[in-house]
Amino acid sequence: MAESVWRIPLADVDMGEPEIAAVTEVLRSGWLTMGEKTQAFEAAMAARLGVRHAFAVANGTVALHLAYAALGLGPGDEVILPALTFVATANAATYTGATPVFAEIYGPHDLNIDPEDVARRITPRTRAICVVHYAGYPVDMNPILALAREHGLGVVEDAAHAPGAMYQSQALGTIGDVGCFSFFSNKNLAVGEGGMVVTNRDDLAERIRLMRSHGMTTLTWDRHRGHASSYDVVSPGFNYRLDEIRAALGLAQLDRLDGNNARRKALVAHYRELLAGVPGVEAPFAQPLGDPSYHIIPVLLAPELSRAAVIAAMKADRIQTSIHYPPIHLFTYYRERFGAQEGMLPRTEAVAARELTLPLYPTLGPDGVEQVVAGLRRAVESARQAADAVSAVS
Ligand SMILES: *Cc1c(COP(=O)(O)O)cnc(C)c1O
């Protein structure tokens, strides 16, 4: 763990000798970008997920951009997505000129997008739906796919939280047209900065391959191996490549993924058991669909409790917490550019105002969970006393 002010940090990486050896091997090899390690990482991810095509990219945000761009989104097109997600889910759509249209979550019991609300927001301009598997809990994909078929829409899965999670024996990220993963430091599979785009569609794969590397028809790697001597450019692509160092790190991290997801699952079960005894705190996703990846553990505080007071008390106890997420439609840019406003998504807004994310990472251990819940109990108690004192005065 990095030196820190926290007794228990929000997240932590799980790196060891295999990662150090993998990175060192690349440095000694003299080939630093898009070579054997990248191909091996893509092949291993494709095999683990059971998908035809996997493209390693620089981060999860550009994975989303490639997904939206491959589906042909552009100015005038609308893409329906949740507001309770990291801002990159929507930002990446705006890179194409498309308009994000925000849909509701189910509510306090399930923080995933509600397919019925998605249906209500479909217009003649809708071209795609992007679902986010919040915390690695599978979105109910069947009604989403049915809507997509009925209206001829593309389906993007933001699977940044969900590597290794399953829905009806399919890996999340492989169910819609395109799936996007992030390997940012705090994700279930971490390389620092990195991502992956996956698809079963050959036509989309070809576009993604080209756009990842300047729209060029051959790679430096192909030319190095003597497989090509020149190239053409067939679209104004990007440089969204991953390097060999991170690909090697990703391969080593992939070996740990299923084991670490199982540790997360056990920690979440322990959390749920203990949280049931804390008044004023509820844990959503009591009945997940399929097999989640347990990326984070969100809880909801009773509406009368001050979340700021709970966070401050936890901080004083040196336990780090977070909020997932400030809803996107309330950010200045989205209000000013797309006319989003408070009141548009009452269910999302009510949940977002009460959400608190507790520490979760594979090496936390049952003792860590117990310390966090004890700290939360004290924090909620002091927030409640403060609220009672205020109401007694007024
Ligand atoms: C982390 C994350 C992203 C962005 O990934 P980066 O690799 O940080 O660019 C996108 N969507 C969600 C839901 C995320 O959690």
The ligand as an SDF file (V2000), in Angstrom:
LIG
                    3D

 15 15  0  0  0  0  0  0  0  0999 V2000
  -13.1100    4.4150  -14.8020 C   0  0  0  0  0  0  0  0  0  0  0  0
  -14.3340    4.5690  -15.6020 C   0  0  0  0  0  0  0  0  0  0  0  0
  -14.3120    5.0630  -16.9250 C   0  0  0  0  0  0  0  0  0  0  0  0
  -13.0990    5.6710  -17.5640 C   0  0  0  0  0  0  0  0  0  0  0  0
  -11.9620    4.8900  -17.5760 O   0  0  0  0  0  0  0  0  0  0  0  0
  -10.5210    5.5660  -17.6160 P   0  0  0  0  0  0  0  0  0  0  0  0
   -9.6350    4.3860  -17.8550 O   0  0  0  0  0  0  0  0  0  0  0  0
  -10.2680    6.2180  -16.3030 O   0  0  0  0  0  0  0  0  0  0  0  0
  -10.4920    6.5370  -18.7470 O   0  0  0  0  0  0  0  0  0  0  0  0
  -15.4920    5.0750  -17.6400 C   0  0  0  0  0  0  0  0  0  0  0  0
  -16.6470    4.6640  -17.0920 N   0  0  0  0  0  0  0  0  0  0  0  0
  -16.7140    4.2220  -15.8300 C   0  0  0  0  0  0  0  0  0  0  0  0
  -18.0360    3.7750  -15.2910 C   0  0  0  0  0  0  0  0  0  0  0  0
  -15.5700    4.1810  -15.0380 C   0  0  0  0  0  0  0  0  0  0  0  0
  -15.6570    3.7690  -13.7710 O   0  0  0  0  0  0  0  0  0  0  0  0
  1  2  1  0
  2  3  1  0
  2 14  2  0
  3  4  1  0
  3 10  2  0
  4  5  1  0
  5  6  1  0
  6  7  2  0
  6  8  1  0
  6  9  1  0
 10 11  1  0
 11 12  2  0
 12 13  1  0
 12 14  1  0
 14 15  1  0
M  END
$$$$
